[in-house]
């Protein structure tokens, strides 16, 4: 457990950037720090790995006072991801990922195995390990920045607005990736953001700060339902407060059965199945029902017509959600990405359901945004405004 006790940072002139904050963070939690500009959220984050030294107060990790630990050694024990990514341009992706293990004097085989395992976790080919950062896209570089923080197997990962400079679709993808990795690997993540939607989506608990103080520290649902004061209500925004009820509803309650085919079948079989089931998207799985990708009408037109196997034309970049995902978040993702549907997978990545625009239309007004007609209209108008921005 990480215990922050009466932590204060005072700069010249007597201004408290962080003013006597106290928090207890459990192992394996995802904590989001959010607040107005100058609220102290980034300063609080950087005091955890002593990039900023506290003026007073303590930070204890499993009962040990971190001020007694060598600062350099401490930073090697805590992962750190920043918005600028910070990949070394003259080093290969392999060397970037294993930078901290190298400082810890790991054996070459252990470093190579770690790099290969981690790059597969973010769905990038191992051949990228011998490339340089400039050869990767911005989103791919960001994925490398995320897994580099995991390479030394640190239990705590600090993230300072890591996705703030990315386009909305890449950002959404990396949010899903980070949350999935955090749960699977059991890491404690402390995440600074200025985006309330991002905090609500990712965090187990949110710490809202203002003028260096903690205004409210609670779960997203509790903050949406019971904001501590007028500042929190204004900071959250009335459109989110109106959306309290749906936060409990999940995709499991409204998903339908998807139409799928296994990857070893022929394209002719796939086409016949799509025609007989009258669908324009066919999901592709392996023999164990794990989702591999999808086929659509484009898979059977143009140059694709010359191919015979599903494996040659499958679209492998597929947006999906996991069981238990909030329906409200899934609807927002469908609208943001202009998708017709989103498949639902379980923890083994097996395809078990499908959310479509059609099967949620009747649900939206009745169970997502309440029964009040006026309130529903306000929310729909607001979502439309967000989509135009």
TIFIPA-420334 format. One record per residue: residue in one letter; z negated, x negated, y of N, C-alpha, C in turn; residue number from 1. Coordinates in steps of 0.02 Angstrom, whole numbers. Example, Ala and Ser with C-alpha at 12.3 -4.5 7.8 and 13.67 -1.06 7.14 Angstrom:
BEGIN
PT  residuo     n_z     n_x     n_y    ca_z    ca_x    ca_y     c_z     c_x     c_y  num
PT        A    -390    -660    -284    -390    -615    -225    -390    -660    -165    1
PT        S    -354    -642    -112    -357    -684     -53    -394    -645       2    2
***
This chain:
BEGIN
PT  residuo     n_z     n_x     n_y    ca_z    ca_x    ca_y     c_z     c_x     c_y  num
PT        X       0     -42     -60       0       0       0       0     -44      63    1
PT        X      37     -21     114      39     -56     179      -5     -16     227    2
PT        X     -55     -50     255    -102     -17     300     -97     -49     369    3
PT        X     -77      -8     419     -72     -31     488    -134      -4     525    4
PT        X    -174     -50     551    -239     -31     578    -246     -51     652    5
PT        X    -249      -1     697    -260     -13     768    -214     -66     797    6
PT        X    -151     -61     780    -102    -112     799     -80    -103     871    7
PT        X     -83    -158     910     -64    -156     981     -22    -218     997    8
PT        X      30    -207    1037      68    -263    1065      73    -253    1140    9
PT        X      43    -301    1177      42    -299    1250      84    -356    1278   10
PT        X     132    -340    1321     174    -391    1351     147    -408    1421   11
PT        X     177    -457    1452     157    -478    1518     161    -419    1566   12
PT        X     113    -416    1609     109    -360    1655      64    -305    1629   13
PT        X      40    -313    1568      -8    -265    1541      22    -204    1507   14
PT        X      89    -203    1499     121    -145    1466     111    -149    1391   15
PT        X      86     -94    1362      79     -89    1290     143     -62    1259   16
PT        X     181    -106    1226     241     -83    1191     222     -41    1130   17
PT        X     168     -62    1098     137     -24    1043      64     -18    1059   18
PT        X      39      43    1056     -28      57    1084     -75      86    1031   19
PT        X    -109      41     994    -164      61     950    -141     112     897   20
PT        X     -90      93     859     -66     139     807     -97     122     739   21
PT        X    -108     173     699    -136     164     632     -97     209     583   22
PT        X     -72     179     530     -34     215     479     -48     185     411   23
PT        X     -48     227     360     -50     203     291      14     224     257   24
PT        X      49     175     228     114     186     195     107     170     121   25
PT        X     122     219      79     114     210       7     173     172     -23   26
PT        X     161     139     -79     215     104    -113     269     153    -135   27
PT        X     333     134    -123     389     176    -143     407     231     -94   28
PT        X     374     233     -36     391     284      15     450     261      58   29
PT        X     487     309      84     538     296     134     511     324     199   30
PT        X     496     279     246     466     298     310     517     286     366   31
PT        X     526     336     408     570     328     466     530     326     530   32
PT        X     541     276     572     513     272     639     567     297     687   33
PT        X     549     344     730     597     371     777     561     387     842   34
PT        X     597     385     896     567     400     961     616     387    1017   35
PT        X     593     399    1077     635     387    1135     645     312    1144   36
PT        X     693     294    1187     705     223    1202     642     194    1233   37
PT        X     620     136    1207     560     104    1232     496     133    1204   38
PT        X     502     173    1151     442     205    1123     399     157    1081   39
PT        X     427      99    1063     389      50    1024     407      48     951   40
PT        X     456      86     929     471      91     857     497      25     829   41
PT        X     542     -10     865     568     -73     840     514    -128     844   42
PT        X     474    -127     896     420    -176     902     371    -168     844   43
PT        X     354    -106     828     309     -93     772     338    -119     707   44
PT        X     403    -108     696     436    -132     636     433    -208     632   45
PT        X     447    -242     686     451    -315     685     383    -348     680   46
PT        X     330    -312     695     264    -341     685     245    -343     611   47
PT        X     278    -303     571     263    -303     499     282    -370     467   48
PT        X     340    -397     486     358    -463     458     346    -520     509   49
PT        X     309    -504     561     285    -553     611     342    -586     649   50
PT        X     398    -552     656     448    -574     704     421    -564     774   51
PT        X     376    -516     781     336    -506     841     263    -509     820   52
PT        X     224    -551     853     154    -558     836     112    -505     872   53
PT        X      69    -470     836      26    -420     868     -22    -451     919   54
PT        X     -39    -413     970     -91    -433    1017    -160    -420     986   55
PT        X    -166    -365     951    -228    -349     917    -213    -301     859   56
PT        X    -262    -292     816    -253    -249     758    -233    -288     697   57
PT        X    -227    -254     641    -212    -286     578    -158    -248     540   58
PT        X    -122    -287     498     -77    -258     449     -97    -286     381   59
PT        X    -115    -242     336    -137    -263     269     -87    -241     217   60
PT        X     -69    -286     172     -26    -270     116     -66    -278      52   61
PT        X     -80    -222      19    -123    -221     -40    -189    -257     -26   62
PT        X    -216    -244      34    -281    -271      53    -280    -340      84   63
PT        X    -222    -374      84    -218    -442     112    -193    -439     184   64
PT        X    -229    -472     229    -211    -475     299    -149    -519     308   65
PT        X     -94    -489     332     -31    -527     337     -33    -581     391   66
PT        X     -82    -578     435     -88    -631     486    -111    -697     455   67
PT        X    -137    -694     394    -160    -755     360    -104    -786     317   68
PT        X     -47    -752     313       9    -776     273      56    -816     317   69
PT        X      83    -872     291     132    -910     329     191    -865     348   70
PT        X     209    -866     412     258    -818     438     326    -825     403   71
PT        X     348    -887     390     412    -898     358     410    -872     286   72
PT        X     356    -887     250     350    -862     182     347    -786     181   73
PT        X     314    -757     230     309    -684     233     378    -653     241   74
PT        X     420    -681     284     486    -653     295     531    -659     234   75
PT        X     517    -708     191     554    -714     129     532    -663      77   76
PT        X     474    -634      88     447    -584      42     463    -513      63   77
PT        X     490    -505     123     505    -438     150     579    -436     169   78
PT        X     616    -388     141     687    -382     158     695    -357     229   79
PT        X     751    -375     260     762    -356     330     836    -344     341   80
PT        X     854    -285     365     923    -267     379     928    -243     451   81
PT        X     976    -272     489     984    -253     558    1053    -222     569   82
PT        X    1063    -192     628    1125    -158     642    1184    -206     641   83
PT        X    1174    -268     664    1229    -315     668    1246    -348     600   84
PT        X    1212    -327     548    1222    -349     479    1199    -421     469   85
PT        X    1227    -468     509    1203    -536     507    1228    -577     448   86
PT        X    1286    -559     419    1315    -599     365    1340    -666     394   87
PT        X    1331    -719     356    1354    -785     378    1429    -790     365   88
PT        X    1470    -796     419    1543    -793     410    1572    -851     370   89
PT        X    1538    -908     368    1565    -966     333    1543    -968     260   90
PT        X    1504    -919     239    1479    -917     170    1512    -861     132   91
PT        X    1522    -870      67    1551    -818      25    1502    -759      20   92
PT        X    1526    -703      -4    1484    -645     -14    1429    -661     -64   93
PT        X    1445    -699    -116    1395    -720    -165    1339    -759    -131   94
PT        X    1357    -807     -89    1307    -848     -56    1267    -808      -4   95
PT        X    1300    -760      28    1264    -717      75    1212    -675      39   96
PT        X    1231    -646     -18    1184    -604     -55    1124    -644     -79   97
PT        X    1137    -705    -101    1083    -745    -132    1052    -795     -84   98
PT        X    1057    -781     -19    1031    -828      30     955    -839      22   99
PT        X     917    -784      17     845    -791       9     827    -820     -60  100
PT        X     857    -797    -115     843    -829    -179     857    -905    -179  101
PT        X     907    -926    -140     920    -997    -135     862   -1033    -100  102
PT        X     837   -1002     -47     779   -1031     -12     718   -1033     -57  103
PT        X     715    -985    -103     659    -984    -151     671   -1027    -212  104
PT        X     729   -1063    -210     746   -1113    -262     755   -1081    -331  105
PT        X     790   -1025    -333     808    -995    -397     862   -1037    -431  106
PT        X     865   -1032    -497     918   -1065    -535     985   -1031    -522  107
PT        X    1040   -1069    -529    1107   -1042    -514    1122    -981    -557  108
PT        X    1106    -983    -621    1121    -927    -665    1085    -863    -642  109
PT        X    1023    -871    -622     984    -813    -600    1014    -785    -535  110
PT        X    1035    -829    -490    1066    -806    -427    1132    -769    -442  111
PT        X    1173    -797    -486    1238    -766    -501    1228    -698    -534  112
PT        X    1182    -694    -581    1169    -630    -615    1144    -577    -565  113
PT        X    1103    -599    -518    1077    -553    -467    1133    -528    -422  114
PT        X    1177    -573    -400    1233    -554    -357    1279    -505    -392  115
PT        X    1294    -518    -456    1339    -474    -494    1308    -405    -504  116
PT        X    1243    -404    -519    1210    -340    -531    1207    -298    -467  117
PT        X    1192    -331    -411    1185    -294    -349    1251    -269    -321  118
PT        X    1303    -308    -327    1367    -286    -298    1394    -226    -338  119
PT        X    1379    -223    -402    1398    -165    -442    1359    -103    -422  120
PT        X    1298    -112    -398    1257     -56    -376    1287     -20    -316  121
PT        X    1326     -56    -276    1357     -26    -217    1431     -14    -227  122
PT        X    1452     -11    -291    1520       8    -309    1574     -37    -279  123
PT        X    1559    -101    -276    1610    -150    -255    1625    -196    -314  124
PT        X    1688    -218    -323    1705    -261    -380    1674    -330    -375  125
PT        X    1659    -360    -432    1628    -426    -432    1676    -479    -404  126
PT        X    1740    -464    -402    1788    -512    -373    1774    -524    -299  127
PT        X    1741    -476    -266    1725    -484    -195    1674    -540    -183  128
PT        X    1638    -560    -235    1585    -610    -227    1612    -676    -202  129
PT        X    1675    -691    -217    1704    -754    -196    1746    -747    -132  130
PT        X    1741    -690     -99    1775    -679     -36    1728    -693      22  131
PT        X    1754    -693      82    1714    -705     142    1706    -639     181  132
PT        X    1654    -634     222    1641    -571     258    1702    -544     296  133
PT        X    1741    -588     328    1798    -565     368    1851    -530     325  134
PT        X    1850    -540     260    1899    -509     215    1878    -439     194  135
PT        X    1817    -418     213    1791    -352     195    1792    -306     256  136
PT        X    1794    -242     244    1790    -194     298    1719    -192     326  137
PT        X    1710    -159     383    1644    -154     413    1594    -119     367  138
PT        X    1617     -65     335    1574     -28     290    1555     -69     229  139
PT        X    1603    -108     203    1589    -151     146    1540    -206     165  140
PT        X    1548    -235     224    1501    -285     247    1431    -257     253  141
PT        X    1427    -193     276    1362    -162     283    1329    -152     215  142
PT        X    1368    -136     164    1340    -130      96    1312    -197      73  143
PT        X    1347    -251      89    1323    -317      70    1258    -332     107  144
PT        X    1254    -313     170    1192    -323     208    1133    -286     177  145
PT        X    1146    -226     150    1093    -188     118    1070    -222      54  146
PT        X    1117    -242      11    1095    -270     -53    1068    -341     -45  147
PT        X    1088    -376       9    1058    -442      21     982    -436      30  148
PT        X     961    -380      62     890    -370      72     854    -355       7  149
PT        X     892    -338     -46     862    -323    -111     864    -382    -159  150
PT        X     900    -436    -140     916    -489    -187     855    -526    -213  151
PT        X     805    -536    -170     746    -574    -191     693    -529    -221  152
PT        X     713    -466    -234     668    -417    -265     605    -404    -224  153
PT        X     614    -403    -158     557    -388    -115     537    -314    -123  154
PT        X     472    -300    -118     449    -232    -126     457    -191     -62  155
PT        X     458    -225      -4     463    -191      61     529    -211      95  156
PT        X     566    -161     118     628    -172     154     621    -142     224  157
PT        X     631    -183     275     632    -160     344     704    -151     366  158
PT        X     719     -95     398     788     -81     420     787     -57     492  159
PT        X     820     -95     536     819     -80     608     887     -50     628  160
PT        X     892      16     628     953      53     645    1014      23     610  161
PT        X    1011      15     544    1064     -21     509    1132      13     510  162
PT        X    1134      79     520    1197     115     516    1219     142     584  163
PT        X    1185     121     637    1197     150     703    1266     138     731  164
PT        X    1299      82     712    1363      66     742    1422      88     699  165
PT        X    1409     126     645    1462     144     599    1491     213     615  166
PT        X    1552     224     592    1582     290     600    1544     341     557  167
PT        X    1548     406     574    1506     456     540    1514     458     464  168
PT        X    1576     450     439    1586     456     366    1558     396     330  169
PT        X    1570     335     356    1542     276     325    1466     278     329  170
PT        X    1440     302     384    1367     307     393    1337     355     342  171
PT        X    1369     412     333    1345     461     285    1345     432     214  172
PT        X    1397     396     196    1402     365     130    1347     314     119  173
PT        X    1335     272     169    1284     220     162    1213     249     163  174
PT        X    1202     304     198    1137     338     195    1123     360     123  175
PT        X    1173     391      92    1165     413      23    1152     354     -23  176
PT        X    1189     300     -12    1181     240     -53    1111     211     -46  177
PT        X    1087     205      16    1022     175      27     967     217      -4  178
PT        X     971     283       4     920     326     -25     920     322    -100  179
PT        X     979     320    -130     985     315    -202     955     249    -228  180
PT        X     971     194    -194     944     129    -215     868     127    -207  181
PT        X     844     155    -153     772     156    -140     734     192    -195  182
PT        X     761     249    -216     728     288    -269     734     252    -336  183
PT        X     794     228    -352     804     195    -417     764     131    -425  184
PT        X     758      93    -371     725      29    -375     652      32    -354  185
PT        X     629      90    -329     559      98    -312     536      58    -252  186
PT        X     581      45    -205     564       4    -147     530      45     -93  187
PT        X     488      11     -54     459      41       6     506      23      64  188
PT        X     533      74      97     580      63     152     550      89     216  189
PT        X     550      47     268     529      68     335     590      61     380  190
PT        X     611     117     409     678     124     436     674     149     508  191
PT        X     700     110     555     702     131     625     769     165     639  192
PT        X     766     223     671     827     260     688     817     297     754  193
PT        X     872     314     787     868     357     846     896     426     830  194
PT        X     916     436     767     951     497     746     903     541     705  195
PT        X     884     599     732     837     642     698     865     669     633  196
PT        X     930     684     631     960     709     569     955     656     514  197
PT        X     966     593     533     961     538     485     890     532     459  198
PT        X     841     537     503     771     533     482     753     590     435  199
PT        X     774     651     451     759     708     409     791     701     340  200
PT        X     851     675     339     888     669     276     857     616     230  201
PT        X     835     560     258     815     503     217     741     497     204  202
PT        X     700     517     251     629     497     249     586     543     207  203
PT        X     536     513     175     482     551     144     433     573     199  204
PT        X     422     528     247     381     545     306     413     514     367  205
PT        X     404     548     423     433     526     487     377     510     536  206
PT        X     382     453     568     334     434     620     369     440     688  207
PT        X     350     491     727     379     501     793     336     466     845  208
PT        X     367     421     884     331     381     933     353     397    1004  209
PT        X     306     389    1051     321     398    1122     272     357    1163  210
PT        X     298     316    1209     256     273    1251     208     230    1209  211
PT        X     234     204    1153     195     158    1112     145     190    1065  212
PT        X     140     257    1067      90     291    1025     125     333     971  213
PT        X      89     345     917     113     390     865      97     461     886  214
PT        X     148     503     894     138     572     915     129     617     854  215
PT        X     168     604     802     161     642     740     186     600     682  216
PT        X     150     601     627     169     564     566     160     612     508  217
PT        X     217     637     482     213     689     431     280     694     395  218
PT        X     283     739     345     345     751     309     395     786     354  219
PT        X     460     780     340     509     815     381     497     890     383  220
PT        X     482     921     327     471     993     326     412    1013     369  221
PT        X     357     975     365     298     992     405     311     982     480  222
PT        X     349     931     497     365     920     568     410     976     594  223
PT        X     459     998     554     503    1052     575     466    1118     580  224
PT        X     417    1127     536     380    1190     535     324    1191     586  225
PT        X     291    1134     594     232    1131     638     235    1069     684  226
PT        X     279    1068     732     281    1011     779     215    1005     816  227
PT        X     192     942     825     125     930     851     116     955     923  228
PT        X     168     950     963     161     970    1033     231     983    1063  229
PT        X     232     995    1127     295    1012    1161     345     954    1158  230
PT        X     319     892    1164     364     834    1160     401     833    1094  231
PT        X     365     843    1039     397     842     973     447     899     967  232
PT        X     429     958     991     475    1015     987     540     999    1025  233
PT        X     534     971    1085     593     955    1124     633     899    1092  234
PT        X     597     850    1063     630     793    1033     670     815     970  235
PT        X     640     859     931     674     884     871     735     925     890  236
PT        X     728     967     940     782    1012     960     774    1081     929  237
PT        X     785    1132     969     774    1201     946     818    1220     888  238
PT        X     879    1192     884     924    1210     829     896    1187     762  239
PT        X     859    1132     761     829    1110     698     768    1152     681  240
PT        X     729    1169     731     670    1210     720     690    1278     690  241
PT        X     746    1304     710     769    1368     684     789    1362     611  242
PT        X     800    1301     588     824    1291     519     767    1270     472  243
PT        X     708    1294     486     651    1275     443     658    1302     372  244
PT        X     672    1367     364     671    1399     299     716    1367     247  245
PT        X     778    1349     264     823    1326     212     806    1259     183  246
PT        X     760    1221     214     747    1154     190     723    1153     118  247
PT        X     699    1210      93     673    1212      25     729    1229     -24  248
PT        X     781    1264      -2     834    1284     -47     876    1224     -67  249
PT        X     893    1220    -131     931    1162    -156     998    1183    -185  250
PT        X    1040    1133    -197    1107    1147    -224    1102    1177    -294  251
PT        X    1049    1163    -330    1041    1188    -398    1044    1264    -401  252
PT        X    1023    1297    -347    1018    1369    -346    1084    1405    -336  253
PT        X    1134    1371    -309    1197    1404    -293    1259    1370    -323  254
PT        X    1250    1313    -357    1307    1277    -383    1341    1318    -439  255
PT        X    1406    1307    -445    1445    1340    -498    1467    1288    -549  256
PT        X    1495    1312    -603    1517    1266    -656    1584    1234    -637  257
PT        X    1589    1168    -636    1652    1135    -617    1702    1134    -675  258
PT        X    1764    1129    -658    1817    1119    -708    1830    1044    -713  259
PT        X    1825    1016    -773    1831     944    -781    1872     926    -842  260
PT        X    1892     863    -846    1930     837    -902    1908     765    -913  261
PT        X    1912     742    -975    1892     673    -989    1951     626    -976  262
PT        X    1934     565    -959    1983     518    -933    2037     498    -983  263
PT        X    2024     504   -1049    2074     482   -1098    2130     533   -1108  264
PT        X    2123     593   -1080    2174     645   -1087    2236     626   -1045  265
PT        X    2291     659   -1060    2354     644   -1024    2358     684    -959  266
PT        X    2404     662    -917    2416     698    -854    2444     767    -867  267
PT        X    2485     773    -919    2512     839    -936    2456     888    -954  268
PT        X    2408     864    -992    2351     906   -1010    2311     925    -948  269
PT        X    2303     878    -903    2266     891    -842    2301     944    -799  270
PT        X    2367     939    -794    2405     987    -754    2401    1057    -784  271
PT        X    2408    1061    -850    2404    1126    -883    2335    1158    -873  272
PT        X    2282    1116    -874    2215    1142    -864    2206    1169    -793  273
PT        X    2233    1132    -743    2227    1154    -674    2264    1220    -663  274
PT        X    2323    1227    -694    2362    1289    -687    2326    1347    -721  275
PT        X    2300    1335    -781    2268    1390    -818    2203    1412    -784  276
PT        X    2167    1366    -754    2104    1383    -721    2113    1399    -647  277
PT        X    2175    1391    -622    2191    1407    -553    2146    1369    -504  278
PT        X    2143    1303    -513    2103    1260    -468    2149    1206    -439  279
PT        X    2131    1182    -380    2171    1128    -350    2136    1061    -355  280
PT        X    2076    1059    -384    2040     996    -395    2013     996    -466  281
PT        X    2024     941    -501    2000     934    -569    1958     870    -573  282
PT        X    1896     877    -592    1851     820    -595    1859     783    -661  283
PT        X    1855     716    -657    1867     674    -716    1802     641    -736  284
PT        X    1786     645    -800    1724     615    -826    1741     568    -884  285
PT        X    1691     528    -904    1698     489    -966    1674     532   -1024  286
PT        X    1670     501   -1083    1650     538   -1143    1578     562   -1140  287
PT        X    1537     531   -1096    1467     551   -1088    1457     597   -1028  288
PT        X    1512     625   -1002    1511     672    -946    1491     641    -879  289
PT        X    1494     575    -874    1480     542    -810    1541     548    -765  290
PT        X    1529     566    -702    1582     577    -654    1617     512    -636  291
PT        X    1684     510    -644    1723     451    -628    1765     461    -565  292
PT        X    1785     523    -552    1828     536    -494    1858     605    -500  293
PT        X    1917     614    -470    1948     680    -472    2024     674    -467  294
PT        X    2058     728    -486    2130     736    -477    2141     795    -430  295
PT        X    2194     791    -390    2214     849    -349    2289     855    -352  296
PT        X    2316     899    -312    2388     911    -314    2428     848    -301  297
PT        X    2403     805    -257    2439     742    -241    2444     696    -301  298
PT        X    2400     705    -350    2401     663    -409    2464     674    -452  299
PT        X    2500     728    -439    2557     746    -480    2622     746    -441  300
PT        X    2621     720    -380    2680     720    -338    2697     649    -316  301
PT        X    2757     640    -289    2778     575    -263    2781     523    -318  302
PT        X    2764     460    -302    2767     406    -351    2721     418    -412  303
PT        X    2670     460    -402    2622     473    -455    2655     507    -515  304
PT        X    2712     540    -504    2745     578    -557    2768     533    -614  305
PT        X    2775     468    -600    2799     421    -652    2743     398    -698  306
PT        X    2680     413    -681    2624     392    -722    2610     443    -777  307
PT        X    2580     419    -831    2566     462    -888    2491     473    -898  308
PT        X    2450     425    -878    2378     429    -893    2338     449    -830  309
PT        X    2283     483    -842    2237     502    -788    2210     440    -754  310
PT        X    2195     389    -793    2163     329    -766    2206     295    -712  311
PT        X    2272     305    -715    2317     273    -668    2317     307    -599  312
PT        X    2300     371    -597    2307     408    -534    2241     437    -509  313
PT        X    2188     427    -545    2123     457    -527    2101     434    -458  314
PT        X    2074     480    -418    2043     463    -354    1970     447    -367  315
PT        X    1951     384    -359    1884     362    -378    1832     368    -322  316
PT        X    1856     373    -260    1810     382    -204    1794     456    -198  317
PT        X    1737     476    -225    1719     546    -225    1650     556    -194  318
PT        X    1645     603    -148    1582     619    -116    1544     666    -163  319
PT        X    1482     651    -179    1443     693    -224    1372     698    -198  320
PT        X    1334     746    -224    1263     751    -210    1227     753    -277  321
PT        X    1162     740    -274    1122     741    -335    1083     806    -340  322
PT        X    1064     824    -400    1023     883    -410     960     877    -366  323
PT        X     940     933    -339     882     933    -295     899     923    -222  324
PT        X     962     906    -207     982     896    -137     976     962     -99  325
PT        X     956     958     -36     949    1018       5    1018    1048      18  326
PT        X    1023    1113       9    1086    1148      20    1108    1141      93  327
PT        X    1060    1145     138    1076    1139     210    1111    1073     225  328
PT        X    1086    1017     196    1117     952     207    1187     950     177  329
PT        X    1195     981     119    1260     981      86    1312    1021     125  330
PT        X    1291    1078     153    1336    1117     195    1358    1076     255  331
PT        X    1311    1041     286    1327    1000     344    1377     946     326  332
PT        X    1369     917     266    1415     864     245    1485     892     232  333
PT        X    1489     951     202    1554     983     191    1590     994     257  334
PT        X    1554    1017     308    1584    1030     373    1603     965     407  335
PT        X    1558     916     404    1570     852     439    1632     817     412  336
PT        X    1641     819     346    1697     783     315    1757     827     301  337
PT        X    1751     890     319    1805     938     307    1824     941     233  338
PT        X    1773     945     190    1784     948     118    1789    1020      95  339
PT        X    1824    1031      40    1826    1097       9    1769    1106     -41  340
PT        X    1746    1051     -69    1692    1056    -118    1656     989    -126  341
PT        X    1598     991    -157    1560     931    -173    1531     938    -243  342
PT        X    1546     891    -289    1516     895    -355    1442     877    -354  343
PT        X    1405     902    -403    1334     888    -410    1324     849    -474  344
PT        X    1288     793    -469    1274     752    -529    1198     745    -538  345
PT        X    1179     727    -599    1108     715    -613    1093     640    -607  346
PT        X    1033     620    -626    1013     550    -619    1054     503    -663  347
PT        X    1086     529    -714    1129     488    -757    1202     489    -733  348
PT        X    1213     518    -675    1279     524    -644    1325     570    -685  349
PT        X    1295     614    -723    1334     663    -761    1351     723    -717  350
PT        X    1412     747    -723    1435     804    -683    1403     868    -711  351
PT        X    1365     903    -669    1332     964    -693    1346    1026    -651  352
PT        X    1376    1017    -592    1387    1075    -549    1436    1061    -493  353
PT        X    1449    1112    -454    1497    1106    -399    1476    1153    -343  354
PT        X    1476    1127    -282    1465    1168    -223    1532    1174    -187  355
PT        X    1555    1235    -175    1618    1246    -139    1604    1286     -76  356
PT        X    1651    1283     -30    1645    1324      30    1641    1398      12  357
PT        X    1681    1417     -36    1685    1488     -54    1619    1515     -82  358
PT        X    1585    1475    -124    1526    1502    -157    1463    1498    -115  359
PT        X    1468    1470     -54    1409    1470     -10    1416    1515      50  360
PT        X    1475    1544      60    1485    1586     120    1434    1642     124  361
PT        X    1425    1678      69    1378    1734      70    1306    1712      75  362
PT        X    1294    1649      56    1225    1623      56    1203    1602     125  363
PT        X    1250    1578     166    1233    1547     229    1191    1593     273  364
PT        X    1213    1654     286    1178    1697     332    1113    1724     303  365
PT        X    1114    1741     239    1056    1774     210     998    1727     193  366
PT        X    1015    1667     168     960    1625     143     955    1556     174  367
PT        X    1006    1536     212    1001    1469     242     973    1474     313  368
PT        X    1000    1519     353     978    1521     423     945    1587     442  369
PT        X     918    1622     393     878    1681     408     918    1744     415  370
PT        X     883    1797     430     914    1863     432     930    1887     502  371
PT        X     903    1852     552     915    1876     621     986    1860     643  372
PT        X    1023    1911     658    1094    1902     676    1102    1857     737  373
PT        X    1060    1867     786    1066    1827     847    1052    1754     833  374
PT        X    1001    1742     791     983    1673     774    1038    1640     734  375
PT        X    1069    1676     688    1124    1650     648    1182    1629     692  376
PT        X    1199    1673     740    1256    1658     784    1243    1595     824  377
PT        X    1182    1586     848    1164    1526     886    1174    1464     844  378
PT        X    1153    1467     781    1158    1408     737    1231    1392     721  379
PT        X    1269    1443     705    1340    1431     690    1376    1401     750  380
PT        X    1361    1426     810    1392    1399     871    1372    1326     880  381
PT        X    1308    1312     866    1285    1243     875    1321    1196     826  382
PT        X    1328    1217     763    1361    1175     714    1433    1163     734  383
PT        X    1466    1214     763    1534    1205     785    1539    1153     840  384
PT        X    1490    1154     886    1488    1104     939    1480    1035     911  385
PT        X    1437    1027     862    1427     961     831    1492     936     799  386
PT        X    1529     982     766    1590     962     733    1643     939     783  387
PT        X    1642     967     844    1693     947     894    1676     881     926  388
PT        X    1614     859     919    1595     796     953    1616     736     911  389
***
